[in-house]
């Protein structure tokens, strides 16, 4: 699964691959326990836990939302990435 998000503030501009910009990418994992394992793996590789993933190599706490549990982190270039485990039911 690959998750795509749009922003209501977009004025209808079409994506251009020659224009800089990527909001974020979201990737599916099977369970919340997988998120916890990824959180530990990221920490072991220098991605520190913080209140919010708002700087390079930071990660947020796992957020349990109605649609999924979500772990947000940033790569060395400050690109936001998400791992999410959809809720069942």
Secondary structure, DSSP 4 states (H G I P E B T S, - for coil): -EE----TT--SPPP-TTS----EEEEE-S-HHHHHHHHHHHHHTT-EE-SS--STTEEPPPEE-SSEEEEEEE-TT--EEEEEEEPP-
